[in-house]
């Protein structure tokens, strides 16, 4: 009988997704792991002292996995100088309570914004340009078009992954990593800075379109039935995408044109924008 081939990762018991019949399973130490997990709040995992009385409570819930964040600003507070003490503390605490970890990387994005990026990134608007919701108007969001931002974030994440491999490569306490968290642009539809506009005007790469067309049925099962509609001139129905900007001088019905006292409009202050949208019946409908 011919022995089945086994990948190097599986032979070492590394956390991985593997096919089992028609199902895809998370395998850890060559055994299926069904995660019964609890997620910490955004910044709760930034303090090991704060978490000390929390770990026993998590274990008492009969969880087997905890989802926690690691932020770029704490891992690399100074450029090129990495601090992995928080990662080490989370891993050790999880082991003490027989728990696995899923770590979320708060890097360039967390909920679309640069909240958890290091100060040396946030304060250098030239090297790390911002997303613009309207041409010439910077936001606090980092532009995805910036190669400098991509390289700096990737370098920090790679350093973190190497460290986790060094301290947890045999124990497999960390079973998953989320590379970024809720990346995107809100409340505008896209980045409108000059480099982004230039990229947006270019043709979609032929290789990407060819692949999407050839694999459209297998990429997302049932995606053919998904219809996303953008509607102007009437209230939005559940599941529709609500336009949030004026298009060709037409104000979308149900999405208020938000103007602050200083004349700034939507996109300059997402929190006030979001509150105003939620305060209108049409806005609440669009967000549900």
LORODO-613233 format. One record per residue: x, y, z of N, C-alpha, C in turn. Coordinates in Angstrom, 3 decimals. Layout:
BEGIN
n.xx; n.yy; n.zz; ca.xx; ca.yy; ca.zz; c.xx; c.yy; c.zz
X; Y; Z; X; Y; Z; X; Y; Z
...
//
This chain:
BEGIN
n.xx; n.yy; n.zz; ca.xx; ca.yy; ca.zz; c.xx; c.yy; c.zz
0.850; -1.186; 0.000; 0.000; 0.000; 0.000; 0.892; 1.243; 0.000
0.630; 2.127; -0.930; 1.457; 3.318; -1.049; 1.095; 4.318; 0.041
2.097; 4.822; 0.767; 1.852; 5.781; 1.840; 1.449; 7.127; 1.245
0.497; 7.785; 1.898; 0.050; 9.098; 1.457; 1.148; 10.122; 1.723
1.304; 11.048; 0.790; 2.321; 12.084; 0.977; 1.859; 13.062; 2.050
2.777; 13.509; 2.864; 2.472; 14.427; 3.950; 3.366; 15.651; 3.799
2.756; 16.830; 3.860; 3.542; 18.049; 3.720; 4.447; 18.236; 4.925
5.517; 19.019; 4.729; 6.431; 19.283; 5.837; 5.738; 19.968; 6.989
4.837; 20.906; 6.678; 4.112; 21.619; 7.728; 3.239; 20.674; 8.526
2.559; 19.765; 7.828; 1.688; 18.820; 8.531; 2.511; 17.843; 9.357
3.653; 17.433; 8.823; 4.498; 16.507; 9.552; 4.989; 17.114; 10.857
5.190; 18.444; 10.860; 5.639; 19.128; 12.066; 4.482; 19.571; 12.951
3.266; 19.333; 12.509; 2.105; 19.698; 13.310; 1.794; 21.176; 13.308
2.341; 21.931; 12.336; 2.103; 23.366; 12.306; 0.624; 23.669; 12.076
0.115; 24.726; 12.697; -1.268; 25.115; 12.431; -1.468; 25.372; 10.942
-2.518; 24.787; 10.390; -2.774; 24.934; 8.962; -4.215; 24.552; 8.661
-4.679; 24.992; 7.514; -5.984; 24.559; 7.020; -5.758; 23.390; 6.077
-6.508; 22.324; 6.262; -6.348; 21.170; 5.383; -7.714; 20.631; 4.979
-7.760; 20.061; 3.799; -8.995; 19.486; 3.288; -9.222; 18.118; 3.899
-10.460; 17.892; 4.344; -10.855; 16.593; 4.872; -12.190; 16.256; 4.209
-12.107; 15.505; 3.121; -13.310; 15.269; 2.340; -13.756; 16.572; 1.701
-15.010; 16.940; 1.920; -15.527; 18.191; 1.365; -15.367; 19.359; 2.324
-14.825; 19.095; 3.512; -14.676; 20.142; 4.527; -13.232; 20.629; 4.585
-13.076; 21.829; 5.082; -11.743; 22.386; 5.355; -11.611; 22.546; 6.868
-10.597; 21.946; 7.440; -10.408; 21.944; 8.886; -9.159; 22.719; 9.275
-9.225; 23.306; 10.460; -8.025; 23.846; 11.083; -7.342; 22.708; 11.821
-6.096; 22.471; 11.454; -5.334; 21.392; 12.082; -4.188; 21.984; 12.889
-4.065; 21.553; 14.153; -2.982; 21.978; 15.029; -2.387; 20.732; 15.666
-1.093; 20.584; 15.593; -0.423; 19.379; 16.081; -1.029; 18.126; 15.450
-1.347; 18.268; 14.157; -1.891; 17.169; 13.345; -3.251; 16.683; 13.814
-3.943; 17.512; 14.605; -5.287; 17.176; 15.070; -6.243; 18.311; 14.742
-7.507; 17.992; 14.408; -8.475; 19.055; 14.143; -8.699; 19.905; 15.395
-8.795; 21.209; 15.198; -9.097; 22.109; 16.305; -10.346; 22.910; 15.957
-11.402; 22.685; 16.727; -12.604; 23.504; 16.612; -12.483; 24.599; 17.667
-12.328; 25.821; 17.216; -12.074; 26.907; 18.151; -13.364; 27.334; 18.863
-13.327; 27.256; 20.181; -14.355; 27.864; 21.022; -13.703; 29.113; 21.600
-13.888; 30.226; 20.930; -13.040; 31.374; 21.208; -13.804; 32.568; 21.753
-13.079; 33.368; 22.501; -13.564; 34.647; 22.978; -12.611; 35.730; 22.518
-13.145; 36.901; 22.153; -12.310; 37.968; 21.614; -12.202; 39.120; 22.601
-10.972; 39.549; 22.846; -10.728; 40.693; 23.711; -11.061; 41.982; 22.981
-11.386; 43.019; 23.728; -11.650; 44.303; 23.114; -10.369; 44.852; 22.494
-10.525; 45.842; 21.608; -9.424; 46.327; 20.780; -8.108; 46.506; 21.524
-8.115; 47.269; 22.617; -6.870; 47.614; 23.309; -6.662; 46.823; 24.598
-7.556; 45.896; 24.891; -7.445; 45.159; 26.162; -6.144; 44.384; 26.268
-5.667; 43.872; 25.147; -4.449; 43.056; 25.186; -3.179; 43.892; 25.188
-3.308; 45.219; 25.266; -2.113; 46.069; 25.272; -1.449; 46.130; 26.637
-2.117; 45.599; 27.680; -1.569; 45.630; 29.036; -1.632; 44.237; 29.652
-0.468; 43.662; 29.923; -0.425; 42.346; 30.549; -0.975; 42.398; 31.969
-0.740; 43.495; 32.688; -1.268; 43.638; 34.047; -2.791; 43.680; 34.037
-3.355; 44.393; 33.097; -4.810; 44.466; 33.001; -5.404; 43.083; 32.758
-4.707; 42.266; 31.991; -5.243; 40.964; 31.610; -5.095; 39.901; 32.698
-4.260; 40.151; 33.700; -4.002; 39.110; 34.704; -5.276; 38.536; 35.315
-6.228; 39.371; 35.774; -7.452; 38.779; 36.351; -8.448; 38.300; 35.289
-8.167; 38.612; 34.016; -9.095; 38.240; 32.945; -8.867; 36.808; 32.477
-7.611; 36.373; 32.458; -7.308; 35.029; 31.954; -8.082; 33.923; 32.674
-8.135; 33.921; 34.021; -8.906; 32.862; 34.692; -10.384; 32.887; 34.304
-10.925; 34.070; 34.073; -12.340; 34.174; 33.676; -12.551; 33.584; 32.281
-11.595; 33.813; 31.395; -11.694; 33.234; 30.063; -11.634; 31.708; 30.127
-10.724; 31.199; 30.933; -10.610; 29.747; 31.080; -11.863; 29.152; 31.703
-12.468; 29.882; 32.649; -13.683; 29.390; 33.321; -14.865; 29.289; 32.371
-14.802; 29.990; 31.254; -15.877; 29.921; 30.256; -15.752; 28.685; 29.371
-14.729; 27.866; 29.652; -14.462; 26.656; 28.868; -14.107; 26.981; 27.410
-13.476; 28.126; 27.213; -12.952; 28.439; 25.899; -11.677; 27.635; 25.659
-11.327; 27.487; 24.419; -10.013; 26.894; 24.127; -9.111; 27.848; 23.353
-9.655; 29.004; 22.949; -8.896; 29.956; 22.144; -9.297; 31.377; 22.511
-8.333; 32.277; 22.491; -8.591; 33.699; 22.733; -8.072; 34.495; 21.545
-8.879; 35.450; 21.094; -8.497; 36.341; 20.002; -8.027; 37.655; 20.611
-6.797; 38.029; 20.333; -6.212; 39.236; 20.911; -5.478; 40.014; 19.830
-5.263; 41.294; 20.081; -4.588; 42.130; 19.088; -3.143; 42.410; 19.495
-2.327; 42.627; 18.485; -0.976; 43.150; 18.649; -0.858; 44.337; 17.706
-0.480; 45.482; 18.241; -0.465; 46.687; 17.421; 0.946; 47.042; 16.975
1.013; 47.606; 15.796; 2.278; 48.059; 15.225; 2.958; 49.073; 16.142
2.192; 49.966; 16.760; 2.783; 51.020; 17.584; 3.487; 50.466; 18.819
3.055; 49.305; 19.320; 3.707; 48.713; 20.484; 4.836; 47.760; 20.088
4.721; 47.158; 18.924; 5.763; 46.248; 18.457; 6.984; 47.018; 17.943
6.743; 48.176; 17.309; 7.843; 48.977; 16.765; 7.654; 50.449; 17.157
7.793; 50.761; 18.438; 7.574; 52.145; 18.878; 8.573; 53.130; 18.281
9.771; 52.660; 17.996; 10.769; 53.442; 17.268; 11.146; 52.661; 16.013
11.346; 53.382; 14.937; 11.602; 52.690; 13.672; 12.841; 51.798; 13.782
12.644; 50.548; 13.430; 13.740; 49.591; 13.434; 14.052; 48.972; 14.787
13.362; 49.425; 15.852; 13.583; 48.881; 17.194; 12.312; 48.166; 17.644
12.406; 46.840; 17.714; 11.218; 46.028; 17.973; 11.139; 45.606; 19.435
9.930; 45.594; 19.942; 9.654; 45.203; 21.318; 8.613; 44.087; 21.289
9.043; 42.871; 21.597; 8.143; 41.725; 21.549; 7.697; 41.271; 22.936
7.903; 42.110; 23.935; 7.553; 41.709; 25.300; 6.063; 41.454; 25.449
5.242; 42.229; 24.778; 3.796; 42.011; 24.873; 3.410; 40.691; 24.220
3.959; 40.410; 23.053; 3.678; 39.134; 22.386; 4.108; 37.964; 23.257
5.296; 38.069; 23.867; 5.779; 36.998; 24.742; 4.850; 36.804; 25.938
4.383; 37.919; 26.516; 3.508; 37.830; 27.672; 2.170; 37.212; 27.339
1.612; 37.548; 26.189; 0.339; 36.959; 25.776; 0.477; 35.460; 25.545
1.552; 35.070; 24.892; 1.770; 33.649; 24.624; 1.954; 32.874; 25.916
2.754; 33.399; 26.833; 2.994; 32.711; 28.096; 1.726; 32.620; 28.932
0.957; 33.687; 28.981; -0.284; 33.673; 29.756; -1.287; 32.686; 29.175
-1.375; 32.627; 27.856; -2.277; 31.665; 27.222; -1.863; 30.234; 27.558
-0.576; 29.974; 27.535; -0.099; 28.631; 27.878; -0.440; 28.261; 29.315
-0.279; 29.214; 30.218; -0.565; 28.943; 31.628; -2.025; 28.555; 31.850
-2.899; 29.007; 30.969; -4.329; 28.710; 31.125; -4.830; 27.739; 30.059
-3.892; 27.017; 29.423; -4.216; 25.996; 28.427; -5.118; 26.543; 27.316
-4.745; 27.704; 26.813; -5.517; 28.350; 25.759; -4.643; 28.571; 24.522
-5.282; 28.528; 23.364; -4.622; 28.879; 22.117; -4.874; 30.360; 21.831
-4.102; 30.912; 20.897; -4.224; 32.323; 20.561; -4.438; 32.521; 19.063
-5.319; 33.455; 18.752; -5.402; 34.033; 17.414; -5.020; 35.500; 17.572
-3.996; 35.932; 16.865; -3.512; 37.301; 17.010; -3.905; 38.136; 15.798
-4.438; 39.312; 16.078; -4.851; 40.244; 15.041; -3.804; 41.355; 14.946
-3.305; 41.590; 13.753; -2.295; 42.622; 13.535; -2.973; 43.948; 13.238
-2.872; 44.884; 14.178; -3.340; 46.248; 13.953; -2.169; 47.036; 13.376
-2.083; 47.085; 12.064; -0.977; 47.751; 11.405; -1.409; 49.036; 10.734
-1.317; 49.051; 9.407; -1.746; 50.226; 8.657; -3.202; 50.562; 8.935
-4.001; 49.514; 9.137; -5.429; 49.717; 9.362; -5.910; 49.058; 10.644
-6.880; 49.684; 11.234; -7.773; 49.073; 12.222; -9.088; 49.820; 12.058
-10.098; 49.081; 11.564; -11.369; 49.737; 11.247; -11.138; 50.912; 10.312
-10.410; 50.679; 9.223; -10.156; 51.611; 8.129; -9.161; 52.714; 8.466
-8.827; 52.937; 9.740; -8.004; 54.082; 10.110; -6.638; 53.632; 10.624
-5.753; 54.615; 10.864; -4.377; 54.340; 11.287; -4.221; 54.493; 12.794
-5.244; 54.140; 13.526; -5.276; 54.365; 14.968; -4.097; 53.729; 15.687
-3.675; 52.559; 15.255; -2.655; 51.798; 15.978; -1.292; 51.814; 15.276
-1.129; 52.687; 14.304; 0.190; 52.850; 13.682; 1.109; 53.612; 14.635
2.424; 53.412; 14.537; 3.359; 54.103; 15.441; 3.341; 55.612; 15.230
3.774; 56.338; 16.252; 3.816; 57.800; 16.167; 4.748; 58.260; 15.055
5.840; 57.517; 14.813; 6.779; 57.942; 13.782; 6.183; 57.796; 12.385
5.132; 57.006; 12.268; 4.397; 56.922; 11.005; 3.330; 58.010; 10.946
2.580; 58.158; 12.033; 1.474; 59.121; 12.058; 1.945; 60.558; 11.851
3.129; 60.866; 12.329; 3.587; 62.261; 12.289; 4.376; 62.614; 11.038
4.633; 61.644; 10.167; 5.388; 61.917; 8.944; 4.437; 61.834; 7.751
3.780; 62.933; 7.452; 2.763; 62.959; 6.408; 3.365; 62.984; 5.010
4.659; 63.281; 4.897; 5.318; 63.282; 3.598; 5.720; 61.870; 3.209
6.406; 61.206; 4.099; 6.856; 59.844; 3.801; 5.702; 58.861; 3.764
4.718; 59.049; 4.657; 3.567; 58.147; 4.737; 2.301; 58.939; 4.407
2.006; 59.144; 3.129; 0.898; 60.005; 2.720; -0.452; 59.469; 3.154
-1.406; 60.392; 3.256; -2.739; 60.067; 3.742; -3.722; 59.868; 2.593
-4.719; 59.083; 2.895; -5.853; 58.930; 1.994; -6.619; 60.252; 1.956
-7.075; 60.617; 0.789; -7.867; 61.836; 0.624; -9.259; 61.460; 0.120
-10.268; 61.896; 0.857; -11.633; 61.624; 0.429; -12.077; 62.596; -0.652
-11.464; 63.765; -0.648; -11.624; 64.751; -1.713; -10.233; 65.251; -2.064
-9.975; 65.520; -3.318; -8.623; 65.949; -3.713; -8.124; 67.113; -2.869
-6.929; 66.945; -2.298; -6.311; 68.007; -1.519; -6.685; 68.041; -0.058
-7.585; 67.167; 0.376; -8.010; 67.166; 1.780; -7.562; 65.864; 2.439
-6.496; 65.948; 3.246; -5.970; 64.769; 3.905; -6.891; 64.298; 5.022
-6.838; 62.996; 5.297; -7.535; 62.404; 6.441; -6.489; 61.763; 7.346
-6.921; 61.123; 8.404; -6.004; 60.395; 9.281; -5.709; 58.999; 8.750
-6.364; 58.592; 7.689; -6.173; 57.268; 7.119; -4.917; 57.230; 6.249
-4.140; 56.169; 6.367; -2.961; 55.999; 5.527; -3.374; 55.527; 4.132
-2.727; 56.057; 3.120; -3.053; 55.676; 1.753; -2.463; 54.308; 1.423
-3.292; 53.452; 0.862; -2.832; 52.124; 0.461; -1.922; 52.191; -0.755
-1.859; 53.345; -1.409; -1.030; 53.504; -2.600; 0.442; 53.688; -2.245
0.721; 54.061; -0.999; 2.089; 54.396; -0.589; 2.965; 53.155; -0.436
4.014; 53.077; -1.249; 4.957; 51.969; -1.141; 5.722; 52.031; 0.180
6.012; 53.238; 0.662; 6.741; 53.375; 1.924; 5.940; 52.790; 3.080
4.636; 53.028; 3.093; 3.778; 52.478; 4.134; 3.728; 50.964; 4.052
3.568; 50.449; 2.857; 3.509; 48.998; 2.664; 4.794; 48.343; 3.162
5.926; 48.906; 2.781; 7.208; 48.304; 3.178; 7.417; 48.363; 4.683
7.086; 49.493; 5.308; 7.299; 49.638; 6.748; 6.402; 48.685; 7.526
5.140; 48.598; 7.143; 4.203; 47.693; 7.805; 4.649; 46.246; 7.622
4.986; 45.881; 6.397; 5.392; 44.502; 6.111; 6.646; 44.114; 6.885
7.585; 45.048; 7.015; 8.821; 44.764; 7.758; 8.513; 44.461; 9.221
7.624; 45.250; 9.822; 7.266; 45.026; 11.223; 6.520; 43.707; 11.401
5.589; 43.429; 10.497; 4.827; 42.183; 10.597; 5.735; 40.969; 10.412
6.658; 41.055; 9.456; 7.585; 39.945; 9.228; 8.467; 39.715; 10.453
8.899; 40.797; 11.094; 9.720; 40.659; 12.302; 8.926; 39.979; 13.413
7.656; 40.349; 13.541; 6.806; 39.720; 14.547; 6.635; 38.236; 14.259
6.393; 37.885; 13.008; 6.200; 36.478; 12.657; 7.470; 35.664; 12.901
8.605; 36.242; 12.591; 9.868; 35.523; 12.874; 10.032; 35.281; 14.366
9.659; 36.285; 15.163; 9.781; 36.122; 16.610; 8.821; 35.053; 17.123
7.592; 35.051; 16.630; 6.630; 34.040; 17.062; 7.128; 32.645; 16.688
7.704; 32.517; 15.510; 8.265; 31.225; 15.104; 9.371; 30.799; 16.060
10.178; 31.769; 16.496; 11.288; 31.453; 17.392; 10.807; 30.983; 18.761
9.782; 31.664; 19.312; 9.361; 31.347; 20.681; 8.209; 30.348; 20.736
7.538; 30.139; 19.601; 6.349; 29.283; 19.627; 6.348; 28.253; 18.506
7.471; 28.109; 17.843; 7.523; 27.205; 16.703; 7.276; 25.754; 17.037
7.539; 25.359; 18.281; 7.324; 23.969; 18.694; 6.039; 23.800; 19.496
5.606; 24.846; 20.189; 4.441; 24.734; 21.079; 3.107; 25.002; 20.379
3.113; 25.834; 19.351; 1.915; 26.124; 18.553; 0.779; 26.695; 19.404
1.143; 27.636; 20.270; 0.124; 28.362; 21.032; -0.644; 29.305; 20.114
0.082; 29.965; 19.222; -0.545; 30.837; 18.226; -0.964; 29.983; 17.045
-2.271; 29.926; 16.799; -2.775; 29.041; 15.750; -3.210; 29.801; 14.496
-3.398; 31.118; 14.617; -3.784; 31.921; 13.463; -3.283; 33.347; 13.641
-3.085; 34.010; 12.501; -2.753; 35.436; 12.483; -3.652; 36.127; 11.474
-4.202; 37.268; 11.868; -4.908; 38.114; 10.909; -3.934; 39.199; 10.464
-3.696; 39.288; 9.160; -2.615; 40.133; 8.662; -2.923; 41.618; 8.835
-4.115; 42.049; 8.540; -4.563; 43.422; 8.782; -5.977; 43.335; 9.347
-6.487; 44.451; 9.809; -7.829; 44.428; 10.385; -8.712; 45.459; 9.695
-9.709; 44.951; 8.982; -10.735; 45.804; 8.382; -10.123; 46.948; 7.582
-9.312; 46.566; 6.628; -8.687; 47.571; 5.765; -9.725; 48.154; 4.811
-9.517; 49.392; 4.428; -10.440; 50.012; 3.501; -10.491; 51.513; 3.676
-11.501; 52.120; 3.076; -11.692; 53.557; 3.120; -13.131; 53.839; 3.528
-13.315; 54.604; 4.576; -14.648; 55.017; 5.025; -14.595; 56.472; 5.449
-15.686; 57.224; 5.281; -16.947; 56.836; 4.644; -16.958; 57.055; 3.142
-15.859; 57.496; 2.541; -15.815; 57.695; 1.096; -15.688; 56.356; 0.383
-15.893; 56.379; -0.918; -15.849; 55.139; -1.691; -14.430; 54.679; -1.978
-13.469; 55.650; -2.057; -12.091; 55.281; -2.353; -11.174; 56.475; -2.096
-9.894; 56.191; -2.138; -8.857; 57.215; -2.014; -8.851; 58.090; -3.265
-8.865; 59.405; -3.058; -8.857; 60.334; -4.189; -7.623; 61.236; -4.189
-6.550; 60.772; -3.565; -5.289; 61.500; -3.650; -4.747; 61.372; -5.072
-3.860; 62.278; -5.510; -3.345; 62.212; -6.890; -2.765; 60.845; -7.283
-1.917; 60.201; -6.447; -1.419; 58.876; -6.849; -2.538; 57.845; -6.970
-3.540; 57.941; -6.095; -4.650; 56.988; -6.162; -5.496; 57.216; -7.406
-5.727; 58.485; -7.754; -6.490; 58.790; -8.957; -5.762; 58.282; -10.204
-4.452; 58.427; -10.195; -3.663; 57.937; -11.332; -3.778; 56.419; -11.460
-3.686; 55.725; -10.327; -3.803; 54.265; -10.348; -5.209; 53.833; -10.749
-6.221; 54.568; -10.269; -7.609; 54.228; -10.567; -7.910; 54.369; -12.056
-7.223; 55.297; -12.722; -7.467; 55.543; -14.142; -6.805; 54.496; -15.035
-5.902; 53.710; -14.472; -5.225; 52.694; -15.268; -6.147; 51.507; -15.531
-5.807; 50.743; -16.538; -6.584; 49.543; -16.860; -6.381; 48.480; -15.798
-7.436; 47.711; -15.547; -7.309; 46.581; -14.626; -6.368; 45.563; -15.265
-5.393; 45.048; -14.520; -4.444; 44.099; -15.118; -5.151; 42.935; -15.806
-4.709; 42.628; -17.007; -5.323; 41.555; -17.791; -5.236; 40.224; -17.051
-4.101; 40.010; -16.367; -3.923; 38.742; -15.653; -4.991; 38.558; -14.581
-5.316; 39.653; -13.849; -6.330; 39.573; -12.805; -7.701; 39.290; -13.404
-8.088; 40.029; -14.441; -9.400; 39.831; -15.041; -9.539; 38.434; -15.636
-8.478; 37.950; -16.268; -8.524; 36.607; -16.853; -8.725; 35.550; -15.775
-8.038; 35.736; -14.660; -8.160; 34.770; -13.572; -9.573; 34.803; -12.980
-10.106; 36.003; -12.757; -11.446; 36.130; -12.183; -12.493; 35.490; -13.081
-12.367; 35.721; -14.380; -13.340; 35.141; -15.314; -13.228; 33.617; -15.327
-12.000; 33.115; -15.322; -11.798; 31.666; -15.403; -12.201; 30.940; -14.130
-12.167; 31.636; -12.986; -12.408; 30.969; -11.706; -13.611; 31.547; -10.950
-14.494; 32.240; -11.653; -15.569; 32.944; -10.966; -16.474; 32.003; -10.168
-16.652; 30.780; -10.618; -17.542; 29.860; -9.914; -16.893; 29.285; -8.664
-15.575; 29.131; -8.681; -14.906; 28.492; -7.550; -14.399; 29.482; -6.509
-14.261; 30.768; -6.867; -13.726; 31.742; -5.920; -14.645; 31.922; -4.731
-15.920; 32.179; -5.001; -16.914; 32.305; -3.944; -18.158; 31.557; -4.405
-18.489; 30.489; -3.715; -19.650; 29.712; -4.097; -20.907; 30.566; -4.005
-21.681; 30.559; -5.080; -22.943; 31.283; -5.062; -22.811; 32.761; -5.315
-21.590; 33.232; -5.696; -21.425; 34.668; -5.858; -22.226; 35.193; -7.038
-22.623; 34.311; -7.942; -23.406; 34.754; -9.082; -24.756; 35.310; -8.687
-25.243; 34.906; -7.501; -26.546; 35.382; -7.059; -26.446; 36.685; -6.279
-25.223; 37.136; -6.041; -25.028; 38.351; -5.262; -25.103; 39.570; -6.171
-26.029; 40.438; -5.872; -26.188; 41.674; -6.635; -26.073; 42.844; -5.682
-25.100; 43.701; -5.937; -24.931; 44.896; -5.119; -25.395; 46.083; -5.942
-26.378; 46.793; -5.428; -26.958; 47.895; -6.184; -26.659; 49.226; -5.500
-26.380; 50.214; -6.296; -26.223; 51.575; -5.812; -27.394; 52.367; -6.355
-28.198; 52.911; -5.456; -29.440; 53.537; -5.856; -29.444; 54.998; -5.457
-29.812; 55.855; -6.382; -29.943; 57.276; -6.117; -31.390; 57.671; -6.367
-31.978; 58.383; -5.420; -33.309; 58.919; -5.640; -34.417; 58.226; -4.889
-34.115; 57.227; -4.065; -35.153; 56.617; -3.246; -34.505; 55.998; -2.016
-35.293; 55.674; -0.975; -34.704; 55.044; 0.216; -34.038; 53.729; -0.148
-33.073; 53.336; 0.672; -32.322; 52.129; 0.405; -32.981; 50.932; 1.071
-32.881; 49.794; 0.408; -33.415; 48.565; 0.951; -32.310; 47.799; 1.663
-32.700; 46.903; 2.535; -31.724; 46.125; 3.291; -30.760; 45.421; 2.331
-29.485; 45.574; 2.616; -28.471; 44.913; 1.812; -27.927; 45.749; 0.677
-28.546; 46.896; 0.398; -28.038; 47.735; -0.673; -26.867; 48.571; -0.179
-26.038; 48.977; -1.095; -24.923; 49.849; -0.767; -25.382; 51.289; -0.933
-25.282; 52.061; 0.132; -25.781; 53.429; 0.106; -24.710; 54.375; -0.408
-24.986; 55.156; -1.449; -24.013; 56.161; -1.890; -23.861; 57.238; -0.842
-22.624; 57.654; -0.579; -22.382; 58.591; 0.508; -21.832; 59.920; 0.011
-21.773; 60.092; -1.316; -21.232; 61.335; -1.839; -22.141; 61.858; -2.927
-22.069; 63.153; -3.225; -22.790; 63.701; -4.361; -22.142; 63.210; -5.649
-22.960; 62.775; -6.570; -22.467; 62.344; -7.870; -23.115; 63.231; -8.926
-22.298; 63.937; -9.690; -22.773; 64.806; -10.761; -23.840; 65.775; -10.265
-23.664; 66.287; -9.077; -24.572; 67.288; -8.548; -25.854; 66.730; -7.966
-25.994; 65.411; -7.887; -27.209; 64.798; -7.349; -26.937; 64.309; -5.940
-27.744; 64.735; -4.981; -27.589; 64.266; -3.610; -28.382; 62.982; -3.426
-27.708; 61.945; -2.976; -28.392; 60.675; -2.785; -29.441; 60.807; -1.687
-30.657; 60.405; -1.974; -31.726; 60.475; -0.989; -31.446; 59.537; 0.162
-31.674; 60.005; 1.379; -31.508; 59.168; 2.549; -30.129; 59.200; 3.150
-29.156; 59.773; 2.454; -27.807; 59.872; 2.990; -27.501; 61.356; 3.176
-27.622; 61.875; 4.385; -27.543; 63.315; 4.607; -26.205; 63.910; 4.178
-26.268; 65.119; 3.609; -25.066; 65.841; 3.245; -24.541; 66.504; 4.518
-23.523; 65.933; 5.107; -23.093; 66.331; 6.437; -22.135; 67.508; 6.334
-22.511; 68.626; 6.937; -21.680; 69.820; 6.924; -21.420; 70.250; 8.355
-20.155; 70.387; 8.721; -19.814; 70.824; 10.073; -19.724; 72.345; 10.099
-19.561; 72.876; 11.282; -19.553; 74.329; 11.457; -18.450; 75.003; 10.658
-17.331; 74.315; 10.470; -16.219; 74.924; 9.750; -16.300; 74.700; 8.246
-17.425; 74.138; 7.804; -17.625; 73.957; 6.375; -17.139; 72.635; 5.830
-16.496; 71.816; 6.649; -16.046; 70.514; 6.191; -17.247; 69.606; 5.988
-17.107; 68.713; 5.018; -18.222; 67.820; 4.720; -17.847; 66.386; 5.062
-18.752; 65.468; 4.693; -18.558; 64.066; 5.044; -17.189; 63.581; 4.620
-16.641; 62.695; 5.459; -15.325; 62.138; 5.206; -14.238; 62.815; 6.011
-14.484; 64.051; 6.487; -13.478; 64.741; 7.285; -13.505; 64.276; 8.730
-14.673; 63.861; 9.192; -14.826; 63.405; 10.568; -15.783; 62.222; 10.559
-15.223; 61.012; 10.521; -16.059; 59.830; 10.363; -17.012; 59.634; 11.528
-16.564; 59.927; 12.737; -17.421; 59.686; 13.887; -18.696; 60.524; 13.818
-18.547; 61.827; 13.519; -19.745; 62.658; 13.421; -20.583; 62.249; 12.224
-19.902; 61.862; 11.138; -20.621; 61.390; 9.966; -21.466; 60.169; 10.313
-20.847; 59.216; 11.002; -21.531; 57.978; 11.344; -22.705; 58.247; 12.275
-22.514; 59.159; 13.234; -23.617; 59.487; 14.145; -24.785; 60.091; 13.381
-24.480; 60.988; 12.452; -25.543; 61.625; 11.694; -26.275; 60.642; 10.800
-25.533; 59.737; 10.204; -26.170; 58.733; 9.363; -27.098; 57.858; 10.200
-26.604; 57.423; 11.372; -27.424; 56.572; 12.220; -28.643; 57.299; 12.784
-28.569; 58.606; 12.857; -29.690; 59.353; 13.428; -30.848; 59.496; 12.458
-30.624; 59.240; 11.171; -31.708; 59.356; 10.199; -32.309; 57.987; 9.937
-33.630; 57.896; 9.779; -34.259; 56.590; 9.513; -33.688; 55.913; 8.272
-33.457; 56.700; 7.203; -32.921; 56.097; 5.982; -31.508; 55.604; 6.198
-30.733; 56.371; 6.980; -29.375; 55.953; 7.252; -29.330; 54.668; 8.049
-30.208; 54.549; 9.064; -30.263; 53.320; 9.858; -30.635; 52.143; 8.985
-31.568; 52.356; 8.038; -31.975; 51.284; 7.152; -30.809; 50.848; 6.292
-30.031; 51.804; 5.796; -28.914; 51.480; 4.917; -27.809; 50.746; 5.648
-27.669; 50.989; 6.935; -26.585; 50.390; 7.709; -26.941; 49.022; 8.260
-28.212; 48.639; 8.228; -28.622; 47.342; 8.772; -28.480; 46.252; 7.740
//
